[in-house]
Amino acid sequence: MFPLQSSKGNTLRWVHMRLKKHLISSMIFSSMVAFAQTGGTLPLVNVGDGFGWITKGETYTFVITDAQKNTPINLEVYSPGLNLNDYVNGRATTGYYGDEIYGKDLPFASIITLTGPNGKVFERRYENTLAHTWERLISTPLPAGTYTLKVNSEGKGKNAYALRLAGGFNLLSDQFTINARGRPDQYMLAAQLNVPDFMLGREIQIINYDGDGNADLELYADAPDGKRYRLTTSDNGKSATDRFQVTQDLLGTWSIYARIPEKPSQYSNAFNLKLTVNNEPFNGIVPPFATPTGVKLTPTVTVEVVDPQGRPIPNAGYTLTNNRNWCAVPVLPKSYIPVGSSVVEGKGNVQSNTSVCVEQAPAKIRFVAKLNEGKLKVNAVAVIGQNRVPLNGIPFQLTANPGGTPINTTPPVDGTPPATENPPADPNTPATSTSSITARTPISISLPPGGYTVIPTEIPGSSTFTQTGTVVIEQENTVTLEYRVNTEVIVSTSPDVVDFCGNTSINAVAKTLFPYPIKSTLSVSLPQGITANVPTSTTGNLSDGSPLTVSFVAKACANGNVTGTLDLSGLSTTNAVQVRPLSLVISGIKQENSHVRVKKALSFDGKAYNITLNLSVEKAVKNLSIVDALPKSDTFTTRSNVTSRGVNAELSGNTFRLGNVEPGEYTIQYQIFSDLSPEQLLTMPEIGWE
């Protein structure tokens, strides 16, 4: 019954219960099933906060899917205000709906609030009235998500009302209060619930509170098995529970009805209905009201909250109160500031940028606000030489410069950086306070205009510095944190000194203490005279604990510096390889009368072969020539730096032409660069003359 007084004058008692916060999805059908032939639907009711009812206000939800986000929801209410004519002015019979209050001058107000995934959509306040009205609270589409509709009342009374949404939307609740009133021959629909297949074997609990016994209320459940079950009616201030074990026959849609007995003790009876499955809250469908007869849709006051270009501001809402006049106040996202307001349609007055009142509906109020923030994008890069490598997931702290606007925003994240050792509580959302933001790169943060300091986290193996950024309204500026990475390249050879064309093991290592992997290439370059028949470079991710290494064996036929280079940084390190000197001598003689003798000597200075041809001429000869052929090599063999002493030696191909030579001693010298062995190079030349 209604928690004021019974017809016998006994004060009622109520049991306070705490509703569990977690809900089980009820898998409601997207459209309502056809109602049985009944007397209609029962009004909902909200008990004022002046009484200790089982619930503090009434709560309903509805879901907008992605496919429905462009569909007008047409949320409507019947009798949003308390009609004094229902009870206190003489218990009206015509149009009676069940509003009750025990004094004409007692204050009472009902507040209807809609919130969604982006915050408050609207709040409307209704004072006492003398008529039942039918109003459309909102008609526009809303973004996809779950919405909560709350009805709260202030005062000692109860306000009966009804709600409905456009086709395709269902109003849901697992616990709500209903006003039982009607003729004894009517079965009034109170709620519906759908029991899907996955609930087979579970237990449905239908709980009613404060039904005031069978003399004032009868409750029934029409189950999918075709049977009508009589439910237990609770006593005054108590609860009663009916339990049903779900079998195959009980899968489907249930309907719960109320019937008023022949001679009830009350004019109307408010009772609370609670639905659970296995003792967990379970949503049922709150029946929508039928289109009222004899009542026109009341003209409404429309409230717009737009930017200076007339575009609706995302996540903006409003509060609308109806006392003597309709008065509206915008609810702005924290990133917006009001700049103006006006009465677009109807008569009224503008009190401020955030308060407008109109005398009556229909009317249209417009609030204008502008964005009071810009964006600061924070990136991070590893700087290696002239190269800049993007870094993700780098923590940093952002603080407002002295005298700037305190930071009080929770910005969105443009990326999902990997976790770090000390991440924020939610790595995808920066932790905020009035003085600083802790976040990770890359990210774009919405902030009030002004100057900001970006403090990077120190990273081993690198050096960095604090930077500043400026936020300009409706612009995005960028701050890039730079980490100059320290690297080391080490080149070693073993042995460092080898015999001619001997082997040496070359090992090059690139290292860093920087923990983030950076793709790099380590190359080893070899000078002329030192060769290898394997790759001399490697590519990989360089980081702390993951060095890049190049190891191979080279053949050293000349002195030279082996150089290791890291491509990104350009850092190079060398190590010298030396080849031990040697010398060999062979001699030959032209057998023809032994006029000319030649001796060929070879020495190696670590870089090149030095060849000396010593000629002994005992008798003058004409057109003396020396053919000194170079052996073939798969790599390289070149002759250079040819000099002669005592004679003019012209080299043509492999032939030295000396012309007419008088008796005496003569010398020809040259150098050979080759990877051939000395024995291969020290060939005997051929001597000829006319």
PyMOL commands that set and color helices and strands:
alter all, ss='L'
color gray80, all
select helices_A, chain A and resi 66-68+84-86+197-199+248-250+678-681
alter helices_A, ss='H'
color red, helices_A
select strands_A, chain A and resi 44-47+58-64+75-78+100-101+109-116+119-127+134-138+145-154+157-164+172-173+175-180+188-195+203-209+218-222+228-231+239-245+252-259+269-277+280-281+284-285+301-306+317-322+326-331+336-345+348-352+355-358+363-371+374-384+387-390+395-400+431-432+436-440+443-447+450-456+462-463+467-471+476-485+487-494+497-498+502-512+518-525+530-531+537-542+548-556+560-566+572-579+582-589+596-604+609-617+621-627+637-645+650-652+655-661+664-674+686-688
alter strands_A, ss='S'
color yellow, strands_A
deselect
rebuild
show_as cartoon
